[in-house]
C-alpha cells in the first residue's frame, strides 16, 4: 500500500540521499549542492510557509519524496502549488506512485493551480503528468538566482 506523509526529522538523511541521486540525474539541469539539499530539508522541517516535504512509502519502505512550494498565480487569479521535486527510487517506478502523489497534492490543495517543471527528454515523467491532466505550457521560463 502507498502512503504519503509529511516529512519528519527522522527522514532528513534519507531525503538528502535521494536528493543527491535525483539532482545528479538528467531530470534536472542543475546538480544542486549539499548546502541546497540541507536548506531544502531544513525549510520543510521548520514549518516554512513556502515549502513542504513529503515522504512516499510502499509497504513501510521509503520509496521516494516530494516537495511542493506555494505562491499565487496572477494569470489565473488563484493560489499556486509548485511540485518542486518528485523522486521515486528505481525499484518503485511504474507502480502508480507518481500519480498517487499528484492526486494527493490535488486533494490537499483543491483550489490551487498545480504547476511543475519537467525536462523534455523525461518521457516517463511526461506520460505520468499528462495522464494526470497536466498540460504543457508554451512559455519559456527564465531565472535569476541571487549570489
N, C-alpha and C positions, 0 to 999 in steps of 0.2 A: 504494500500500500504506500502511496506517495503522501508525504506530509511536508507542508511548507510552514515554517515557523520563523519568528523574529530571531535574528542573530543574538547570541549571548556572548559574554566574555569568554566562556569555555570554548566557543567556536573560533575565536580570533586566529589562532595559529593555523588551523585547517583552512580557514578562508584565505589567509595570506598565501599559503602554499598553493591553493587553487588559482589565486590571482597571478602568481608568478607564471604558472603554466598558461593561463588564459592570455595574459598580456604579451607573452613571447610567441603566441600563435599568429597565423596570418589573419585572424579575425579582427585584429586591431592594427592601427597604423603606428602606434607608439608602444614602446616596451615597458612603460611605467618605470617605477623605481621602488626600492624598499621604503623610502620616505613617503611616497604616494600611497603605497599599499597600507602602511601603518596609519596614515592620516585618514584614509577612507574607512578603515575598520574603527578607528577612534571616533570618527563622526557618527557612525552607525550606533556605536555603543553608548555614546554620550546623549542620545535622545535628540540629535540635531533636527531642527525643523526642515532642513534641506535634503537630508539623505537618510534612507532607511535600508537596513540589510536583512536579508532572509537566507535561511539555510533550507535546502531541499534534501529530504531523506527518503529512502526507499527501504522498507522493512528494517528500520532502525539504523541504517548505514548512511553516512553522509554521501550524497550523490552530487551535490553542486551548491551553488549560491546565486543569489540575485541581489541587485541593488537598484533602488529607484530614487530619483530626486524629484523635487517638487517646484513648480513655478506657476505662472499664469500665461496663457496664450492670448494675446490681444487680437489676433486674426480671427479666432473662433470665439472670443469673449468668454473664456472659461478656464478653470484650473487645468494644469497640465502635469501629467506624471510621465517622467522620462524613465524608461527602462535603461539604466546606465550599463549594467553588467548582467549577463545571464550566462552562466557557465555550468556545464554538466561534465562530469568525468566521463571518459570514453565508454566505460562499461555500462553507463546509464543512458546513453544516447539512443534515440529511436524507440523509446518506451513511453512517449507521450508526456514526459515531464516538462519539456519546454512549453508545450501547450497548457499544461496544468498551471505553470507559473503565470503565463499571460492571462489565463482565465481568473486566477487568484487576484492579480493586480486589478483587473477589470471589476471584479466583485468588491474588492476593498475600496476602490475609488470610482464608483459608478458614474459620477458626474464629470469626471476629468477626461480630457483628451489624453490619449496614450500615444507616446512617441518613442522611437528608438532609432539607433543607427546600426547599419549592417554593411559590411564590405560586399561589394557586388559579386565577388567570387565565392562567397559563402552560401552556396546553393542550398545546402541542407537547412541552414537557418532561415533563408529567404522563404523556403517552402513552408516551414513551421509558421512564420509570421503571416504569410499570405493565407494559409489555412485558417488562421485565427482572425481574419478580417482586416489585417493591416494592408495599407496601400502605399505604394511608392510615391513620394513627392518629387516634383520636378526641380526643387530648389538646389542650389549649390550652397553648401554650408561653409562658413568661414569662422575663424577663431583668432583670438588674441589672448595670449597667456601672459600674465604679469611676470616680470622677472623675479 
